[in-house]
Each structure stands twice: as structure tokens, then as C-alpha cells.
């Protein structure tokens, strides 16, 4: 069995490898630290299963999943994420994922999910299965972002993570005009009017990691030059700036 582990944290990759090596004695492993490495290794090598982090540098795990499934529809891809299941799992399962797990899952759950995926099945946690069942029997109003297409949802998350339209266009190999069209469409569907409302909605609904981009502090205003004023007695113009310390006085010396 050949397992590709794609995660941008080396500690996480090593931990997953140790867990799986203990359960699958004859397994061999490969690693990828970002989206580009993941796609390159999938294109050049044969794998039995890919464990894919949803949030990595470069293209999102969602976009990587779609590209892997287009090129290798039979290759099982397990999604591993810090995001709760109720925010992404159903959408990613529909996109072709063989399972969705949070990074808080127990080691035996990971082992079971990999075994099921390699055997051709799909892994759904008991908690997610219960939630999906409750949605079928209850008249629950869907959240606004659930009405978005996969591409619109992806662009929502990229904008909310602080990326500009031009950067998103470059990452997704789209024109700036196309990305702007998607942005306008998703704002309309969700009843929002601008990026500020979109970012607020994304954070409120845990659609992006809670690490807002840091804004650079505003530069300090330049000091105004001292304004000369007329001396009240002599008519000479002097600076109105206050000296940092009073002038020293000569000590009084008696004659």
C-alpha cells in the first residue's frame, strides 16, 4: 500500500506516518508540504490513497481535490482538516472525497478510514452520519453559503482569507474579470454587499481559520514645522516650538 500524506506541517506528517505504519506494516509513504507538491507527486507516482490537508499554502485543499479527481477519478482522497465536519464535509464528499476527518479524530478512526477508502468505500464519522440523518427528517433552513457552487464557495473562502481578486485569479488560472463575476454572484446569493460583510460572515461561520491577516500599522503623521511668531517686545520672529528642556542658568555669584 502506498500512502501520500499532504500537510504543510512536518510534525503532523510524521505523526500520521507513525500511526499508519503501526497499522499497515507493509505500507510505504510519501510526503507533500504544499498544494503544488501534492499535484506533482500524484501526477508522477502511483498511490493507493491520499491524505489531504484542507488548508495548505498555495491552492486550497478543495481545489486540489477537484483536480485530483478530474485526473484520477478512482484514487481515494481522505480530507484531514481543523474545520468542523458540519462546515465542509458534505460539500467535499459530493466533490469526490473518500472521507472527511478532523485533526482531533482518534488514531484508530484514521486507521479505519484509510482501510475503508483503500477498499473502495467512503468513511463517514458517526457524528456526521447522525447530522446528515437529522437534516433529512427535519425542515432545517440551509445556511446562505450552502447555496453556492463549489467554485463560488472556494472564492468566498479565498477572499475571506485576505487574498485579492488578482491573486485568486492567478492561483485558479482564471481571469480577473471571471473571479470578479464569481464574487458578485456569491455576494448576491448570500444577500451581502461588500467584502467586509463577506469576511465577517466567513469568520462567524468558521469557514476560514481564526487568524485574520495582520494589517500594517498606519504610518505616523509627519511633525509640523514650528510656526514663527512675532516677539511681543522686539518684533523679531521666533520659533513657537517648545524646547525639550529649559535653558541652564548661571549660578549666582556674589561680588
Secondary structure, 3 states (H helix, E strand, C coil): CEEEEECCCHHHHHHHHHHHHHHCCCCEEEEECCHHHHHHHHHHCCCCEEEEECCCCCCCHHHHHHHHHHHCCCCEEEEEECCCHHHHHHHHHHCCCCEEEECCCCHHHHHHHHHHHHCCCCECCHHHHHHHHHHHHCCCCCCHHHHCCHHHHHHHHHHHCCCCHHHHHHHHCCCHHHHHHHHHHHHHHHCCCCHHHHHHHHHHCCCCCCCCCCCCCCCCCCCCCCCEEECCCCCCEEECCCCCCCCCCCCCCCC
